[in-house]
Amino acid sequence: MVDRSDKRRETADPRAHAVENADPVDAWFASEVLPLEAALMQFLQHNWRNQSDIYDFRQEVYVRVYEAAQKQIPDRAKQFVFATARHLLIDRVRQEQIIPIEAAGDLEALDAIGDAPGPDRIVAARDELRRLQAALDRLPTRAREAVVLGRIEGLSRREIALRMGLSEGTVAQYLSRGICALVEILYGEPPNIRRRD
């Protein structure tokens, strides 16, 4: 005779049965990583200007975290997830070869990162950003606008020309002069660039 009370207990809560039989990485991911989704999304939205990339970043973070956990489950899930997100954003900035000033400052502001730079590095980075902002403020208005649009916002010459109401050739001159002036202001010597007279 089969004891039906045991059978009812097994099927009463299928989630409990699934968690008992789940892969340890799956169980860890579901219990430690997925609850961080709201904070992760807020971090990504705060630190990336193109909001259409946010969901792709979230998925990439999940993939990287899951693959790393298959080798060894991290001790501190929250710090690991946010460090992974931070590295992903830094990798993407490097790929685009655009370094927005906002990204450099905001990425260091997150307290949840386990491998956050020390206070000396934060102070040095902030000082560099202040120096850069002060140097930008010293540029002539049009040159500053061209440099900010081209090197900080990442617009093409054509986009800058449209926004500023200038020709692409004029924008190229403003960019060249602005970058040369920045180098001279920041480093005290003019760069070795051929100039057209």
N, C-alpha and C positions, 0 to 999 in steps of 0.2 A: 504494500500500500504506500502511495506517494504522499508525503506531507505537503499539502497545498499551502499552508501558512508560510513556509519558506519560499515557495514560488512567488507568492504575493509580495513578500518583502523584497525580493530581487527586482521585481518590476515596478515597485511603488515609486522609486525615484531614479529614473534612468540616468540623470546627470551624475548622481553619486557613483553609479556603476561605471559610467564613462570616465570619470576622473580617476577612479581606482585603476582602470586599465589603460589610461593614457600614457603616452610617451612622456618621460620626465621633462623634456624640453617643451613639449606642447603644454603640459600642465604649468610649468614655470612661466611660459609666455602668456598664457591666459590669465594667470593670477597676478603676475608682477608687471608685465609690460603693457597689456591692453588697458588696464585702469589708468595709465599715464597719458592716454590719447588726448584728452582735453588740454592738458598742460603742454604736451608736445606740439599740438596744433597752434596753440597760442604762441609758443616760442618760435615756430617756423613763420607764422604770419608776422610776428614782430621783427624778425630778422631777414626777411626776404621781400624785396619790393614787388616782384611779379607774383601776384596772388594765384595765377593759374597754375603755377608750379607746386603749390603747397601740398596737394594730395599725392602727387608723384613723389615728393620728398618724403612724406609720411610712409609711403609704401617702401621706398628705398631704405629708410631707417629700419623699418620692420624686417626687411630682408637681411640687412647687414647684422642686426641684433640676433635674429634667429640663426643665421649661419654661424655666427661666433659662438652662440650658446650650444650648438651641436658639438663643438669641440670642447668647450668648458662653459658651464653656466656661471655667469658673473655673480659675485657676492652682493654687489649693490646695483640692483636693476636700474633705479632711477638715474644714478650718476652715469651708468653705462649707456643708457638710452640717450641722454642729453649730450654726452660726449660724442656719441655716434652722429647725432643730428648736427652738432657743431662742426665735426670733421667733414660731413657731407656738404654743408654750406660752404666751408672753406675750399673744398675741392672744386665745387661749382664756380666759385668766384675766381679761382685760379684758371679754370678752363675758359672762362669768359674773358680773362685778362682785364677785368674791370674791378677796381677795388673801391666800392663806395665808402665814403667816410662813415656813414651811418652804420654800415655792417661792421666795420672794425671796432667801433665803440660799443655797439649793442651786443656783439657776441661775447664780449668779456664781462658784461653786466649780469649774466645769469649765475645765481648762487648755487644751482643744483649740479653744476659740472664738477665732477670729482677731480679732474686734472687741471683745474683752473690755474692760470698763471699767478705767480706770487705778486704781492703788492708792489714790489719794485718794477716788475714788468708792466703792470697796469699803469703805474705812474709814468713810466717811460713812454708807453704807447700814447697815453693821453697828452703828454707833453709834445710828442711828435705831431699829433693831430692839431693841437693848439698852434704850433709853429706853422703847420701847413695852412691852417685857416688864416693866421696873421699874414702869411706870405700871399695868399690869395687876395686878401683885403687890400694889399699894396698894389695889385695889378690895376692897369687902366680898366675902366668899366667893360668895354667891349671884349678885351682880351680875357678878362676874368670870366665873363659870361661864356665865351667860346670854350675856355678850358674846363669850366664846370660842366657844361653840356657834353663836351666830348670825352673828357677823361674821368669824370665822376659819374655822370648819368649814362655814359656809354652811347651817346647818339652818334650817328655817322655824320660826315661833313654835309651831306645833302640835307639831313634832318636839321642840323644846326643852322644851315643857310636858310631853310624855310622858316624856322622859328625866329631867327634874328632878322630876317628880311634882307639878307645879303647874298652875294654870289659865293659859290663854293671856293673860288680862288681867294676872295677876301677872308673867308672863314679860315682857310689854310694859313694865311698870313697871321691872323690873330692867334691861332693855335700855336704856330711856331714861335711867335714873339712872346706869347704868354708862358709857354713851357721854358723858353730860354730865360725869361725874367725870373721864373720860379726857381730854376736851378741856381741862378746867380744869387737870389735872395737867400735861399736855403743853404747853399754850399760855398758862397763867396767867390766863385769863379765862373766865368762864362763857359758853357759847354763847347766842345770842339765840333761845331757844325758849320758847314759852308753856307754863307749867306749870299743871296742874290741882291745886287744893288739896283 
